[in-house]
Amino acid sequence: MIKRSALALSVITLISACTEEVGLLDEDSNFGGRGGDPLTPVMDIVDRAPPPTNPLRNAYFGDLHVHTEYSFDAYNFGTTATPYDAYKFAQGEAIEHPAGYQIQMATPLDFYAVTDHAMFLGLALEAGDTTTPFSQYEISKPLHNLNADDNKGVWSLTKRITNFSSFIPRALEGIRSGEISEEMAIGVTRRAWDDIINAAEQFNNPGHFTTFVAYEYTSSTDDVGNLHRNVFFRGADKLPAVPFSRLNSQNPEGLWDWMDTLREQGIESLAIPHNSNGSNGQMFKLEDWAGNPMDDAYAEQRMRNEPLVEITQIKGTSDTHPLLSPNDEWADFEIYKFRVGTSIRSEEKGSYVREALRNGVMLESRGVKNPYQFGFAAASDTHVAGTSDDEETFFSKAGLLDGLPERRGSVPVDFVFGTFAKFLAPDTLTEVEGRTYTYGGGFESWSASGVTGVWAEENTRDAIYDAFRRKETFATSGPRMRVRFFAGYDYTAETLDSETMIEDAYARGVPMGGELIKAGEAPTFIAWASADPRGTALQRLQIIKGWEQEGETYEQVYDVACSDGLTPDPETHRCPDNGAKVNVTDCSITAGVGASELKTVWQDPDYDSGNRAFYYVRALENPTCRWSTWDAIRAGVEPRPDLHKTLQERVWSSPIWVR
């Protein structure tokens, strides 16, 4: 029998109430032009001359998964930050966390996208405002003044958890029965969508800071397998009147059809799936929604609309899993083992990116186009409008629910919270070696992650979106590491040391995200990574290979460059240990080891021209403290014994396919 926390049961109830594929809303309502007067800007943008473009491309960093008060769950758990606040935060301003403290980025971002949930967008906020017509419905009353300053204490969590399980199902039933005006609900969504668009327009500053109009499509399977996507529009001159949501269709293929229809009308967009790790094997299965084998039409539509995949975020890393990559010593990195929003185990097979890449080349070997030829992205999935990507200052995701250490399970519960939990929800507590910690929603397994990097000529919507499309993107677990990756047939050691290395690399080969056509000889790769200037030194540079051979797929991890003058062992393909250690009593690290930069020219020693293959780079930092250890040190307690005390932050390049 599976034990579920009160929160997990709430989420299951919410999702299971929304699993019908038939949409409630008129789908034509999603195609109309956006109307209405622009809203008043909150902050003026100072016009500055944009920097000159760089044909060899610059690295830009951003968060492509951000929720504000317009998302039901964010508002319900205390978030009152607006899209305007989110864009201020991304540029370095401090904003207030729902728990009452200030949050601020140490290093501002270059681009940002508010991606509030399309399903009932803005409806909870409308319900909580007692001056609105929607607030007069019976279902709105529990949300009245929910986020008033005097209503954010620990005792408010009971009401919030109840709201979380009941509000959306009751809203759905109310619209179905006619008790709630569907026209009113759509009007709320339109106004919220207009405000989100206006915020993106007001803060977009070409050459300096880029925003994207975006939202989240939140589908799942009937067994709570996560199929969420974030949808991004290239521009804002022409946009749909309201976003396509789960209310229109539970089937992601319906989303792609809508995106294709918009594209025919001159509205360009792409979607990025996230949290495949919680999909229960459904995100990367080998059949379509109806259970039919994948064909070329399916693969073409999926790749046309989903060229990228989110590989890491707060709810864990979806690169791979130790059960799928038993020979990868670094596969056990920030693994989140549950289906999203539950304490039910998620099936590993079909849920992780590396396996999907392998299955993609296998399908090609069978004569079917590759539906899994995607580049990599990363994001936070913050629900407080601000990215939490730093281990030392981690403030988690879900506002009042996990915004304090004892609520996210990193330190033992205090007397007040412990008494509250034992009385109202004892199954949200767990005993670990004689200490009592929270256990609910897997908060202790969440990550201070992540950030998307792109290589683009300039910091503008067009240039960054083009980088998305060509998959010249990389993903980091938080630090601002940079990585370059090229493949060709004319690279030499001299290329690596040349002042024109990047120019030559582009001219003689393909960058990350590209395809290299076989030429009867082993290709040569240029792999380069640099450390975050404010972060920790690099330990090793790796190339991960996957390939198909005689109907089976395989993978291999190669260390290709080592720090501290060390070299990979030619038999094991591993760097020797560089001696980097962490003192978990104060999080100090070994001084004087590691590299600020690692680069190499590399050829695959096991190359077989008869096999389809993909390659991508992974670079690892020296070990540092995990966020849960930082929480424990500040609280003056021992780190929680069943959690990893340290980790190795990392960066992944998008793959290159050799075929």
FENQUIFEN-V912050 format. One record per backbone hydrogen bond with DSSP energy under -0.5 kcal/mol. CO is the residue of the C=O (numbers start at 1). NH is the residue of the N-H. E is the energy in kcal/mol with one decimal. If there is no record, write none. Layout:
BEGIN
co=CO nh=NH e=E
co=CO nh=NH e=E
END
This chain:
BEGIN
co=5 nh=9 e=-2.5
co=6 nh=10 e=-1.8
co=7 nh=11 e=-2.3
co=8 nh=12 e=-2.5
co=9 nh=13 e=-2.4
co=10 nh=14 e=-2.3
co=11 nh=15 e=-2.8
co=12 nh=16 e=-2.9
co=13 nh=17 e=-1.2
co=15 nh=18 e=-2.1
co=16 nh=19 e=-0.8
co=25 nh=27 e=-0.5
co=26 nh=29 e=-1.9
co=27 nh=30 e=-1.8
co=28 nh=31 e=-1.9
co=28 nh=32 e=-0.7
co=32 nh=241 e=-1.2
co=44 nh=46 e=-0.5
co=45 nh=47 e=-0.5
co=53 nh=55 e=-0.5
co=54 nh=57 e=-2.1
co=58 nh=60 e=-0.5
co=58 nh=456 e=-2.4
co=60 nh=454 e=-2.2
co=61 nh=110 e=-2.9
co=61 nh=111 e=-1.5
co=62 nh=452 e=-2.7
co=63 nh=113 e=-1.6
co=65 nh=381 e=-1.7
co=65 nh=382 e=-1.0
co=66 nh=115 e=-3.6
co=67 nh=385 e=-1.4
co=68 nh=71 e=-2.0
co=70 nh=122 e=-2.7
co=71 nh=75 e=-2.7
co=72 nh=76 e=-2.7
co=73 nh=77 e=-1.5
co=74 nh=79 e=-2.5
co=75 nh=78 e=-1.8
co=77 nh=400 e=-2.8
co=81 nh=69 e=-2.6
co=82 nh=86 e=-2.2
co=83 nh=87 e=-2.0
co=84 nh=88 e=-1.8
co=85 nh=89 e=-2.7
co=86 nh=90 e=-2.2
co=87 nh=91 e=-0.9
co=88 nh=91 e=-0.7
co=88 nh=93 e=-2.2
co=89 nh=92 e=-2.1
co=90 nh=109 e=-2.8
co=95 nh=103 e=-2.8
co=97 nh=100 e=-2.5
co=101 nh=97 e=-3.4
co=103 nh=95 e=-2.2
co=110 nh=210 e=-2.3
co=111 nh=63 e=-1.3
co=112 nh=212 e=-1.2
co=113 nh=66 e=-0.6
co=113 nh=115 e=-0.5
co=114 nh=214 e=-0.6
co=116 nh=216 e=-2.2
co=118 nh=121 e=-1.6
co=120 nh=123 e=-2.1
co=122 nh=126 e=-2.0
co=123 nh=127 e=-2.3
co=124 nh=128 e=-2.1
co=125 nh=129 e=-1.0
co=128 nh=130 e=-0.9
co=128 nh=145 e=-2.3
co=129 nh=132 e=-1.9
co=132 nh=135 e=-0.5
co=133 nh=136 e=-1.6
co=134 nh=137 e=-1.6
co=137 nh=140 e=-1.2
co=137 nh=141 e=-0.7
co=138 nh=141 e=-1.0
co=140 nh=143 e=-2.0
co=141 nh=144 e=-1.5
co=143 nh=146 e=-2.2
co=145 nh=148 e=-1.7
co=148 nh=151 e=-2.4
co=149 nh=152 e=-0.6
co=153 nh=156 e=-1.5
co=154 nh=157 e=-1.4
co=155 nh=158 e=-0.6
co=155 nh=159 e=-0.5
co=156 nh=160 e=-2.1
co=157 nh=161 e=-2.8
co=158 nh=162 e=-2.1
co=159 nh=163 e=-2.8
co=160 nh=164 e=-2.3
co=161 nh=165 e=-1.3
co=162 nh=166 e=-1.4
co=163 nh=167 e=-2.8
co=166 nh=170 e=-2.2
co=167 nh=171 e=-2.4
co=168 nh=172 e=-2.8
co=169 nh=173 e=-2.4
co=170 nh=174 e=-2.4
co=171 nh=175 e=-2.1
co=172 nh=176 e=-2.4
co=173 nh=177 e=-2.4
co=174 nh=178 e=-0.9
co=174 nh=179 e=-1.0
co=174 nh=180 e=-2.1
co=181 nh=185 e=-2.1
co=182 nh=186 e=-2.7
co=183 nh=187 e=-2.2
co=184 nh=188 e=-2.1
co=185 nh=189 e=-2.1
co=186 nh=190 e=-2.7
co=187 nh=191 e=-2.3
co=188 nh=192 e=-2.4
co=189 nh=193 e=-2.9
co=190 nh=194 e=-2.6
co=191 nh=195 e=-2.0
co=192 nh=196 e=-2.4
co=193 nh=197 e=-2.4
co=194 nh=198 e=-2.7
co=195 nh=199 e=-2.5
co=196 nh=200 e=-2.1
co=197 nh=201 e=-2.5
co=198 nh=202 e=-2.7
co=199 nh=203 e=-1.8
co=200 nh=204 e=-1.1
co=205 nh=208 e=-2.7
co=205 nh=209 e=-2.5
co=209 nh=205 e=-3.5
co=210 nh=112 e=-1.9
co=212 nh=114 e=-0.5
co=213 nh=233 e=-2.5
co=215 nh=231 e=-3.1
co=216 nh=118 e=-2.6
co=216 nh=218 e=-0.6
co=217 nh=219 e=-0.8
co=217 nh=229 e=-2.5
co=219 nh=227 e=-2.1
co=221 nh=224 e=-1.7
co=224 nh=226 e=-0.6
co=225 nh=221 e=-2.1
co=228 nh=274 e=-1.9
co=229 nh=217 e=-3.3
co=230 nh=272 e=-2.7
co=231 nh=215 e=-1.7
co=232 nh=270 e=-1.9
co=239 nh=34 e=-0.7
co=245 nh=248 e=-1.7
co=245 nh=249 e=-1.6
co=247 nh=24 e=-1.5
co=247 nh=25 e=-0.5
co=248 nh=23 e=-0.6
co=250 nh=252 e=-0.5
co=251 nh=254 e=-1.7
co=251 nh=255 e=-1.0
co=252 nh=256 e=-2.0
co=253 nh=257 e=-2.1
co=254 nh=258 e=-2.1
co=255 nh=259 e=-2.5
co=256 nh=260 e=-2.7
co=257 nh=261 e=-2.3
co=258 nh=262 e=-2.5
co=259 nh=263 e=-2.3
co=260 nh=264 e=-1.7
co=261 nh=265 e=-0.8
co=262 nh=265 e=-0.9
co=262 nh=267 e=-2.6
co=263 nh=266 e=-1.7
co=266 nh=268 e=-0.7
co=268 nh=234 e=-2.3
co=270 nh=232 e=-3.1
co=271 nh=308 e=-0.6
co=272 nh=230 e=-2.0
co=273 nh=310 e=-2.7
co=275 nh=278 e=-1.4
co=276 nh=279 e=-2.1
co=278 nh=226 e=-2.0
co=278 nh=340 e=-0.8
co=279 nh=282 e=-1.0
co=282 nh=285 e=-0.9
co=286 nh=294 e=-0.8
co=288 nh=291 e=-1.7
co=292 nh=288 e=-2.8
co=295 nh=299 e=-2.3
co=296 nh=300 e=-2.9
co=297 nh=301 e=-2.2
co=298 nh=302 e=-2.7
co=299 nh=303 e=-2.5
co=300 nh=304 e=-2.1
co=301 nh=305 e=-1.6
co=302 nh=306 e=-2.6
co=305 nh=271 e=-3.3
co=307 nh=375 e=-2.8
co=308 nh=273 e=-0.7
co=309 nh=311 e=-0.6
co=309 nh=377 e=-2.3
co=311 nh=318 e=-3.3
co=312 nh=379 e=-1.8
co=313 nh=316 e=-1.1
co=314 nh=447 e=-2.7
co=316 nh=313 e=-1.5
co=318 nh=353 e=-2.9
co=319 nh=354 e=-2.8
co=321 nh=324 e=-1.4
co=321 nh=325 e=-2.2
co=325 nh=328 e=-1.9
co=327 nh=329 e=-0.8
co=328 nh=331 e=-1.8
co=331 nh=333 e=-2.2
co=332 nh=334 e=-0.6
co=334 nh=317 e=-2.1
co=335 nh=337 e=-0.6
co=337 nh=346 e=-2.8
co=339 nh=342 e=-2.0
co=344 nh=339 e=-2.9
co=347 nh=281 e=-0.6
co=348 nh=351 e=-2.3
co=350 nh=284 e=-2.3
co=352 nh=356 e=-1.7
co=353 nh=357 e=-2.6
co=354 nh=358 e=-2.1
co=355 nh=359 e=-2.7
co=356 nh=360 e=-2.2
co=357 nh=361 e=-1.7
co=358 nh=362 e=-1.7
co=359 nh=363 e=-2.5
co=360 nh=364 e=-1.8
co=361 nh=365 e=-1.7
co=362 nh=366 e=-0.8
co=363 nh=366 e=-0.9
co=363 nh=368 e=-2.4
co=364 nh=367 e=-2.0
co=369 nh=371 e=-0.6
co=370 nh=373 e=-0.5
co=372 nh=374 e=-1.0
co=375 nh=309 e=-1.8
co=377 nh=311 e=-3.4
co=377 nh=312 e=-0.6
co=378 nh=64 e=-0.5
co=380 nh=314 e=-1.1
co=382 nh=67 e=-2.1
co=387 nh=389 e=-0.5
co=391 nh=394 e=-0.9
co=397 nh=383 e=-1.2
co=397 nh=399 e=-0.6
co=398 nh=401 e=-2.0
co=399 nh=402 e=-0.8
co=399 nh=403 e=-1.4
co=404 nh=407 e=-1.3
co=404 nh=408 e=-1.1
co=405 nh=408 e=-0.7
co=405 nh=410 e=-1.7
co=405 nh=411 e=-0.7
co=410 nh=640 e=-0.5
co=414 nh=418 e=-2.8
co=415 nh=419 e=-2.6
co=416 nh=420 e=-2.3
co=417 nh=421 e=-2.8
co=418 nh=422 e=-2.7
co=419 nh=423 e=-1.8
co=420 nh=424 e=-2.2
co=421 nh=425 e=-2.6
co=425 nh=428 e=-2.2
co=426 nh=429 e=-1.5
co=428 nh=439 e=-4.7
co=430 nh=437 e=-2.9
co=432 nh=435 e=-1.5
co=435 nh=432 e=-2.9
co=435 nh=437 e=-0.5
co=436 nh=413 e=-2.2
co=437 nh=430 e=-2.9
co=440 nh=443 e=-0.9
co=442 nh=445 e=-2.0
co=443 nh=446 e=-1.7
co=447 nh=449 e=-1.6
co=451 nh=476 e=-2.6
co=452 nh=62 e=-2.4
co=453 nh=474 e=-2.9
co=454 nh=60 e=-2.2
co=454 nh=456 e=-0.6
co=456 nh=58 e=-3.4
co=457 nh=54 e=-2.4
co=458 nh=460 e=-1.7
co=459 nh=207 e=-2.9
co=460 nh=464 e=-2.5
co=461 nh=465 e=-2.9
co=462 nh=466 e=-2.4
co=463 nh=467 e=-1.6
co=464 nh=468 e=-2.1
co=465 nh=469 e=-2.4
co=466 nh=470 e=-2.4
co=467 nh=471 e=-0.6
co=467 nh=472 e=-1.8
co=468 nh=471 e=-0.9
co=471 nh=473 e=-1.7
co=472 nh=455 e=-2.1
co=473 nh=654 e=-1.2
co=474 nh=453 e=-3.5
co=475 nh=652 e=-3.1
co=476 nh=450 e=-0.5
co=476 nh=451 e=-1.9
co=479 nh=478 e=-0.6
co=479 nh=481 e=-1.4
co=482 nh=530 e=-2.2
co=484 nh=528 e=-2.2
co=485 nh=512 e=-1.3
co=486 nh=526 e=-2.0
co=487 nh=510 e=-2.6
co=488 nh=524 e=-3.5
co=492 nh=496 e=-1.3
co=493 nh=497 e=-1.2
co=494 nh=498 e=-0.7
co=495 nh=498 e=-0.9
co=498 nh=501 e=-1.4
co=500 nh=504 e=-3.0
co=501 nh=505 e=-2.7
co=502 nh=506 e=-2.3
co=503 nh=507 e=-2.1
co=504 nh=508 e=-2.3
co=505 nh=509 e=-0.7
co=506 nh=509 e=-0.5
co=508 nh=489 e=-0.8
co=510 nh=487 e=-2.2
co=511 nh=514 e=-1.9
co=514 nh=657 e=-2.1
co=515 nh=517 e=-0.5
co=516 nh=659 e=-2.1
co=521 nh=519 e=-0.5
co=523 nh=604 e=-0.6
co=524 nh=488 e=-2.4
co=525 nh=527 e=-0.6
co=525 nh=602 e=-2.7
co=526 nh=486 e=-2.2
co=527 nh=600 e=-2.3
co=528 nh=484 e=-2.7
co=529 nh=598 e=-2.6
co=530 nh=482 e=-1.9
co=532 nh=535 e=-2.1
co=537 nh=622 e=-2.6
co=538 nh=595 e=-2.1
co=539 nh=563 e=-1.8
co=540 nh=620 e=-2.3
co=541 nh=560 e=-3.1
co=541 nh=561 e=-1.5
co=542 nh=618 e=-2.1
co=543 nh=545 e=-0.5
co=543 nh=558 e=-2.5
co=544 nh=616 e=-2.0
co=545 nh=556 e=-2.2
co=546 nh=614 e=-2.4
co=547 nh=554 e=-2.6
co=549 nh=552 e=-1.6
co=552 nh=549 e=-3.1
co=554 nh=547 e=-2.1
co=556 nh=545 e=-2.8
co=556 nh=558 e=-0.5
co=558 nh=543 e=-2.6
co=558 nh=560 e=-0.6
co=561 nh=541 e=-2.7
co=563 nh=566 e=-1.8
co=566 nh=562 e=-0.6
co=569 nh=573 e=-2.6
co=573 nh=559 e=-2.6
co=574 nh=569 e=-2.6
co=581 nh=590 e=-1.8
co=582 nh=584 e=-0.9
co=583 nh=586 e=-1.3
co=583 nh=587 e=-2.6
co=583 nh=588 e=-0.6
co=588 nh=583 e=-2.9
co=590 nh=593 e=-0.5
co=595 nh=538 e=-3.3
co=596 nh=531 e=-2.6
co=598 nh=529 e=-2.7
co=600 nh=527 e=-2.3
co=602 nh=525 e=-3.1
co=603 nh=605 e=-0.5
co=604 nh=607 e=-1.4
co=608 nh=611 e=-2.1
co=612 nh=548 e=-2.0
co=613 nh=658 e=-2.7
co=614 nh=546 e=-2.3
co=615 nh=656 e=-2.5
co=616 nh=544 e=-3.5
co=617 nh=653 e=-2.4
co=618 nh=542 e=-2.6
co=619 nh=651 e=-1.8
co=620 nh=539 e=-3.4
co=620 nh=540 e=-1.4
co=624 nh=647 e=-2.3
co=626 nh=629 e=-0.8
co=626 nh=630 e=-1.7
co=627 nh=631 e=-2.5
co=628 nh=632 e=-1.8
co=629 nh=633 e=-2.5
co=630 nh=634 e=-2.3
co=631 nh=635 e=-1.7
co=632 nh=636 e=-0.8
co=632 nh=637 e=-2.4
co=633 nh=636 e=-0.9
co=640 nh=643 e=-1.5
co=645 nh=626 e=-2.3
co=647 nh=624 e=-2.3
co=647 nh=649 e=-0.5
co=649 nh=621 e=-2.7
co=650 nh=477 e=-2.3
co=651 nh=619 e=-2.2
co=652 nh=475 e=-2.4
co=655 nh=513 e=-2.9
co=656 nh=615 e=-2.2
co=657 nh=516 e=-3.2
co=657 nh=659 e=-0.6
co=658 nh=613 e=-1.9
END
